[in-house]
Amino acid sequence: WRRGVPHNSELNKAVARRRFQKQELGISKLADNAMGEWNVRVTLENVRFPGYFFSGNDKPGYNSYVAYYQQLSQVHLISEGQDWTKTMFIMKGSFNNKYLATPGSSGDGPYGRWTDDRENAVKLEVKKSHGKDSSSYIFKVVGKDDYFGGGSNSHNILFYKDNDWSSHEDYRSWKVSELERHRTTSFKSEKEAPPSLSQDFRLEGCGRWTRAEMEANCKTIDEGLSKTETLAVHFSSKANAQLIMSGGLRASVEGQHGGGLSVSVKLPHELGWDQYRRGEFLETAGRALWGEKWKDAPASLEVIYFLKIPNTMLHGSKKVPNRDAIRIIPSNLLHFANGHHWLSTEKIVKALDLTS
């Protein structure tokens, strides 16, 4: 799939494609042999009040109350089916790690509540809104005539019957922006579990590419992304490749801005790329990514991961002084599993070996 390559390399390109198809087949088989639920992290923006988002945290000063504010926030939609628009799901706050529940009793009024007990989480389903934004959704309690929306001067999330919302459709309508999705898996046997993708897991080598070829291939990858995604890269060692390709990229718990996932918005050809990492690439890229610690770069510049980062996630990232290439994605924008925060493998477009 490379551009600017002589015709006599067509056989090599075909071999490379088959190698990647085999790798992707290994990933597909891994998913097929796994059972679990889907966790989709989203933002919910109220249609009636643009710029106001369903909060993934307790209302300040009111423990366990659910609210919406003029501040970007995220929640998780957890379902057994991959498409949450076609199956029932529960909702979890990204910041408080609590589950959305309906009012606890008649004395609680219509105010939504957060609960620590997953068993008490309300089961939801969505329908298309009939308000001014036809792409938005309304959220209904499964088996009941209850819908939540935002219509309170105190910014509470309220549960009301369909008739109560009928003349205020936009108040209960939400624009849903998907940030990330991953599958929480349980495997049928230890043989089917990560970290091994397949017996013949290999990375395609791109070390032979010239700077012009690297730029052309980066452009090809970028053109395959949607308008809601930005191409970024992450560098690592070959020793970590299988773990990353089976489990995702794990955020650091310390470092710049208190930790997170470090990505580069500058691509290899913008970091001084030369064939097989020769020339000034290691120093140029190393200084851009690690500053004065650039001499540690060789081991961490062996494999490149091309990532499709949601624009909303990138907007929430943080810059590092004197390192324009770097963005730190905070842990609270990543999904949490097994005691760590991760960018899922679904965000990895390609992984290539820079040394071969």
Disulfide bonds with the S-S distance in Angstrom:
none
